[in-house]
Amino acid sequence: MLPTFKIIPTTLLEAYKESYGITEQQNFERLEESELTTGSFSFYTSVSAVFSSKIEGEEIELDSFIKYKRFGVNYQPDYTKKIDDLYNAYEFAAVNKLTPENILNAHTLITKNILQPAQQGKLRAGNMFVITDDGKIEYVAVSPDRVAPEMQKLYDDTEALLNVDLDFTETLFFAAMLHLVFVKIHPFEDGNGRTGRLLEKWFMAQKLGVKAWFVQSEKHYYKLHQTYYNNIRRLGLEYDELDYNQALPFLKMLPDSINRDIL
């Protein structure tokens, strides 16, 4: 039986479960670690870090990052450092429990070369607007005085989910919903997208095991990054007016990424 949630909406859960299930689980079980992975290098962590960073506009290629991490090819530090930080955050998540403290620790790793130390792993204290490339406001996040209470609701719901049995499809639904609610709160000064995508994968791994880290969801989101952003925007312009009944196209992107991995 599902818990009573404080912030995560469940109105779309039944419709979601009607769309996904056995095929996605079978494809998930077929995922395997890459032959390129060694004791000190993870291919799929590299995929996650590179493509999550590329969504945010970082200009780096997977081939280059693998040459750097796996084979020691030297590049200019500016080319690899932010992706390296995100790689370290994924490595951290892989061996640590999903807790509020560890989410903040992961954000500290992610933003080592993005934010000032005083802002790393700290909830924002200012207003937050998402701005388009042409300078228009496309989203107004929750006010700063409500960031901590809203995050506490998300933390409480996450803990409740980690302590209840979920089937495979429910796990995907709630992983994607945690990602979406997190980015809509937009709790940090920067690094919200990277952290939200890590949170999604982290939750999956806690519920489904190590194969979750092999899912190339970040690559899928990057290849369809305009669709990814459009699906996030569908919910509305302001935090207090968000309509999570519009979230199904976004929620479907995660299982679609699993199916695409097998194609």
C-alpha positions as CSV (number, residue, x, y, z in Angstrom):
1,M,0.0,0.0,0.0
2,L,1.3,3.4,-1.0
3,P,2.0,6.0,1.7
4,T,0.1,9.3,2.0
5,F,2.3,11.9,0.2
6,K,3.0,15.4,1.2
7,I,4.1,16.8,-2.2
8,I,4.3,14.0,-4.8
9,P,1.1,13.8,-6.9
10,T,-0.2,10.4,-7.8
11,T,-3.2,11.2,-10.0
12,L,-1.4,9.9,-13.1
13,L,-0.1,6.7,-11.6
14,E,-2.9,4.4,-12.9
15,A,-2.7,5.8,-16.5
16,Y,1.1,5.4,-16.4
17,K,0.8,1.8,-15.3
18,E,-1.5,1.1,-18.1
19,S,1.2,2.3,-20.6
20,Y,4.2,0.5,-19.2
21,G,5.2,-2.7,-17.4
22,I,6.4,-6.1,-18.6
23,T,8.4,-5.0,-21.7
24,E,10.3,-2.3,-19.8
25,Q,11.1,-4.6,-17.0
26,Q,12.4,-7.3,-19.3
27,N,14.5,-4.7,-21.2
28,F,15.8,-3.4,-17.9
29,E,16.9,-6.9,-16.8
30,R,18.8,-7.3,-20.0
31,L,21.0,-4.3,-19.3
32,E,24.7,-5.2,-18.6
33,E,27.8,-3.4,-17.6
34,S,30.0,-2.3,-20.4
35,E,33.2,-4.1,-21.3
36,L,35.0,-0.7,-21.1
37,T,34.3,-0.5,-17.4
38,T,37.3,-1.3,-15.1
39,G,37.9,-1.2,-11.4
40,S,38.6,2.5,-11.5
41,F,36.4,3.6,-14.5
42,S,32.7,3.3,-15.2
43,F,31.5,3.6,-18.8
44,Y,27.9,4.2,-17.9
45,T,28.7,6.8,-15.2
46,S,30.6,8.6,-17.9
47,V,27.6,8.5,-20.2
48,S,25.4,9.9,-17.4
49,A,27.9,12.7,-16.5
50,V,28.6,13.7,-20.1
51,F,25.0,13.8,-21.4
52,S,23.6,15.4,-18.2
53,S,26.2,18.1,-18.6
54,K,25.5,18.5,-22.3
55,I,21.9,19.2,-21.5
56,E,23.2,22.2,-19.5
57,G,25.2,23.4,-22.5
58,E,28.6,21.9,-21.7
59,E,30.6,21.3,-24.9
60,I,32.2,17.9,-24.4
61,E,32.0,14.6,-26.4
62,L,31.7,11.2,-24.7
63,D,34.6,9.9,-26.7
64,S,36.9,12.6,-25.4
65,F,35.8,12.1,-21.8
66,I,36.3,8.4,-22.0
67,K,39.8,9.0,-23.4
68,Y,40.5,11.3,-20.5
69,K,39.0,9.0,-17.7
70,R,39.9,5.6,-19.1
71,F,43.1,6.2,-21.0
72,G,44.6,9.3,-19.3
73,V,44.5,11.6,-22.3
74,N,45.2,15.1,-21.2
75,Y,42.8,18.0,-22.1
76,Q,42.5,21.5,-20.9
77,P,41.0,21.5,-17.4
78,D,38.1,23.7,-18.4
79,Y,37.0,21.0,-20.9
80,T,36.6,18.2,-18.3
81,K,36.3,19.6,-14.8
82,K,32.5,20.1,-14.5
83,I,31.9,16.7,-16.1
84,D,34.5,15.2,-13.7
85,D,32.6,16.7,-10.8
86,L,29.3,15.3,-11.9
87,Y,31.0,11.9,-12.5
88,N,32.2,12.0,-8.9
89,A,28.7,12.8,-7.7
90,Y,27.4,9.7,-9.5
91,E,30.1,7.6,-8.0
92,F,29.2,9.0,-4.6
93,A,25.5,8.2,-5.0
94,A,26.4,4.6,-6.1
95,V,27.9,3.8,-2.7
96,N,25.7,6.0,-0.4
97,K,22.1,5.9,0.7
98,L,19.7,8.4,-0.7
99,T,19.2,10.8,2.2
100,P,18.7,14.6,2.6
101,E,22.2,15.0,3.8
102,N,23.6,13.0,0.9
103,I,21.6,15.0,-1.7
104,L,23.3,18.1,-0.3
105,N,26.7,16.3,-0.4
106,A,26.1,15.3,-4.0
107,H,25.2,18.9,-4.9
108,T,28.4,20.1,-3.3
109,L,30.4,17.7,-5.6
110,I,28.3,18.7,-8.7
111,T,28.9,22.4,-8.2
112,K,32.5,22.4,-7.2
113,N,33.4,24.4,-10.3
114,I,30.0,26.1,-10.8
115,L,29.2,27.9,-7.5
116,Q,31.1,29.6,-4.8
117,P,31.8,27.3,-1.8
118,A,29.2,29.1,0.4
119,Q,26.5,28.1,-2.1
120,Q,27.5,24.5,-2.6
121,G,25.2,22.0,-1.0
122,K,23.0,24.9,0.4
123,L,19.4,25.7,-0.4
124,R,19.0,29.0,-2.2
125,A,18.1,32.2,-0.3
126,G,17.0,34.2,-3.3
127,N,14.3,34.2,-5.9
128,M,14.7,31.9,-8.9
129,F,13.6,32.4,-12.4
130,V,14.3,30.2,-15.4
131,I,15.1,32.4,-18.3
132,T,15.0,31.6,-22.1
133,D,17.9,32.3,-24.4
134,D,16.1,35.5,-25.6
135,G,15.6,36.8,-22.0
136,K,12.0,35.8,-21.4
137,I,10.9,34.3,-18.0
138,E,9.7,30.8,-18.7
139,Y,9.3,29.6,-15.1
140,V,9.0,31.2,-11.6
141,A,10.2,28.7,-8.9
142,V,8.9,28.6,-5.3
143,S,9.7,31.6,-3.2
144,P,12.9,31.4,-1.1
145,D,11.1,31.3,2.2
146,R,9.3,28.2,1.1
147,V,12.2,26.3,-0.4
148,A,13.2,24.5,2.9
149,P,9.6,23.4,3.7
150,E,8.9,22.2,0.2
151,M,12.2,20.3,0.2
152,Q,11.3,18.8,3.5
153,K,8.1,17.5,2.0
154,L,10.1,16.0,-0.8
155,Y,12.6,14.4,1.6
156,D,9.7,12.9,3.7
157,D,8.0,11.5,0.6
158,T,11.3,10.0,-0.6
159,E,11.9,8.3,2.7
160,A,8.4,6.9,2.7
161,L,8.9,5.5,-0.8
162,L,12.2,4.0,0.1
163,N,10.5,2.2,3.0
164,V,7.6,0.7,1.0
165,D,7.5,-2.1,-1.6
166,L,7.0,-0.8,-5.1
167,D,6.7,-2.8,-8.3
168,F,8.9,-2.0,-11.3
169,T,6.5,0.4,-13.0
170,E,5.7,2.2,-9.8
171,T,9.5,2.7,-9.2
172,L,9.9,4.3,-12.6
173,F,6.9,6.5,-12.0
174,F,8.1,7.8,-8.7
175,A,11.7,8.2,-9.8
176,A,10.6,10.4,-12.7
177,M,8.2,12.3,-10.4
178,L,10.9,12.9,-7.9
179,H,13.0,14.4,-10.7
180,L,10.2,16.6,-11.9
181,V,9.1,17.9,-8.4
182,F,12.7,18.6,-7.5
183,V,13.4,20.7,-10.6
184,K,10.1,22.5,-10.1
185,I,11.1,23.5,-6.6
186,H,14.5,24.5,-8.0
187,P,16.1,24.5,-4.6
188,F,19.7,25.5,-5.5
189,E,21.3,28.5,-7.0
190,D,22.5,26.3,-9.8
191,G,23.0,22.6,-10.6
192,N,19.3,21.8,-10.2
193,G,19.0,19.9,-13.5
194,R,22.1,17.8,-12.9
195,T,21.0,17.0,-9.4
196,G,17.4,16.2,-10.4
197,R,18.6,13.7,-13.0
198,L,21.0,12.2,-10.5
199,L,18.1,12.0,-8.0
200,E,16.0,10.0,-10.5
201,K,18.7,7.5,-11.1
202,W,19.7,7.3,-7.4
203,F,16.1,6.4,-6.4
204,M,15.9,3.8,-9.1
205,A,19.2,2.2,-7.9
206,Q,18.0,2.1,-4.3
207,K,14.9,0.3,-5.4
208,L,16.0,-1.8,-8.3
209,G,19.7,-2.4,-7.8
210,V,22.9,-1.7,-9.7
211,K,21.4,-2.1,-13.2
212,A,19.7,1.2,-12.7
213,W,23.1,2.9,-13.2
214,F,23.2,1.3,-16.7
215,V,20.1,3.1,-17.9
216,Q,21.1,5.8,-20.3
217,S,18.3,8.2,-19.4
218,E,20.5,11.3,-19.5
219,K,21.6,10.4,-23.1
220,H,17.9,10.0,-24.1
221,Y,17.0,13.3,-22.5
222,Y,19.9,15.0,-24.3
223,K,19.0,13.6,-27.7
224,L,15.4,14.9,-27.1
225,H,16.4,17.8,-25.0
226,Q,13.9,20.2,-26.6
227,T,11.1,17.7,-25.9
228,Y,12.6,17.2,-22.4
229,Y,12.4,20.9,-21.6
230,N,9.0,21.3,-23.3
231,N,7.6,18.5,-21.2
232,I,8.9,20.2,-18.0
233,R,7.3,23.5,-19.1
234,R,3.9,21.9,-19.8
235,L,3.1,22.1,-16.1
236,G,2.9,25.9,-16.0
237,L,4.7,29.2,-15.5
238,E,4.5,29.6,-11.7
239,Y,5.2,27.1,-8.9
240,D,1.8,27.6,-7.2
241,E,-0.1,27.1,-10.4
242,L,1.6,23.9,-11.6
243,D,-0.7,21.3,-13.1
244,Y,0.9,17.9,-12.6
245,N,-1.9,16.3,-14.7
246,Q,0.2,17.6,-17.6
247,A,3.2,15.5,-16.5
248,L,2.6,12.3,-18.3
249,P,4.7,13.1,-21.4
250,F,7.6,13.8,-19.1
251,L,7.1,10.7,-17.0
252,K,7.1,8.5,-20.1
253,M,10.6,9.6,-21.1
254,L,12.2,7.4,-18.5
255,P,10.8,4.1,-19.5
256,D,11.2,5.1,-23.2
257,S,14.9,5.5,-22.4
258,I,15.1,1.9,-21.2
259,N,13.4,0.6,-24.3
260,R,15.7,2.7,-26.5
261,D,18.8,1.2,-24.7
262,I,17.8,-2.2,-26.1
263,L,17.1,-1.1,-29.6
